[in-house]
Amino acid sequence: MSSQTPAERELADLLVESLNLEDVAAADIDPEAPLFNSGLGLDSIDALELSLAISKRYGFQLRSDNDDNLRIFASLRALSEHIEQNRAA
């Protein structure tokens, strides 16, 4: 497992908190592991809840009709990079 950057750790904390992942420690989330299916096992409802939490925290919306969503939500690292590129100042 590669180590989390500070931005990834902040996002991991948000993910655990917003999705009430009681059996998952934010520090234990591998930043390169898939968020859905075989990785953390998130589903489409989790994606909606996470998108809302990201919108509130970082000041921009993740749209469900974005063709890049598979890439954006591929891993904690990919999602963190997308947030860093798009977050409100």
GIQUI-V878951 format. One record per pair of residues at least 12 apart in sequence whose ideal C-beta (glycine too) atoms are under 8 Angstrom apart, sorted by the first residue. I is the first residue (numbers start at 0). GAP is how many residues later the second one is. D is the distance in Angstrom with one decimal. If there is no record, write none. Layout:
i | gap | d
I | GAP | D
I | GAP | D
//
This chain:
i | gap | d
0 | 29 | 4.3
0 | 31 | 7.8
0 | 32 | 7.7
1 | 28 | 7.0
1 | 29 | 5.9
1 | 30 | 5.7
2 | 28 | 7.7
3 | 23 | 7.2
3 | 25 | 7.3
3 | 27 | 5.1
3 | 72 | 7.4
4 | 26 | 7.5
4 | 75 | 7.1
6 | 73 | 5.0
6 | 76 | 7.4
6 | 77 | 5.9
7 | 23 | 4.8
7 | 68 | 5.5
7 | 69 | 6.2
7 | 72 | 4.6
8 | 17 | 6.6
8 | 18 | 7.1
10 | 65 | 6.2
10 | 68 | 6.4
10 | 69 | 4.9
10 | 72 | 6.6
11 | 14 | 3.9
11 | 15 | 7.2
11 | 17 | 4.7
11 | 19 | 7.9
11 | 64 | 5.9
12 | 13 | 4.6
13 | 36 | 7.9
13 | 39 | 5.7
13 | 40 | 7.3
13 | 43 | 6.0
14 | 14 | 7.2
14 | 35 | 6.2
14 | 38 | 7.9
14 | 61 | 7.3
15 | 13 | 7.7
16 | 36 | 7.8
17 | 31 | 5.9
17 | 32 | 6.1
17 | 34 | 7.8
17 | 35 | 3.7
18 | 23 | 7.3
18 | 27 | 5.4
18 | 30 | 6.0
18 | 31 | 6.5
20 | 19 | 7.7
23 | 16 | 7.0
28 | 47 | 5.6
29 | 46 | 7.5
30 | 44 | 6.4
30 | 45 | 4.5
30 | 46 | 4.1
30 | 49 | 7.3
31 | 43 | 5.3
31 | 44 | 7.7
31 | 45 | 5.6
32 | 42 | 6.1
32 | 43 | 7.4
33 | 40 | 6.5
33 | 41 | 6.1
34 | 38 | 5.7
34 | 39 | 7.2
34 | 40 | 6.2
34 | 41 | 6.6
34 | 44 | 7.1
35 | 37 | 6.8
38 | 36 | 7.3
46 | 22 | 8.0
46 | 26 | 6.2
47 | 16 | 7.7
50 | 13 | 7.7
53 | 29 | 6.5
57 | 25 | 5.4
57 | 28 | 7.7
57 | 29 | 4.2
57 | 30 | 6.7
58 | 28 | 6.1
58 | 29 | 3.0
59 | 26 | 5.0
59 | 27 | 6.1
59 | 28 | 5.9
61 | 20 | 8.0
//
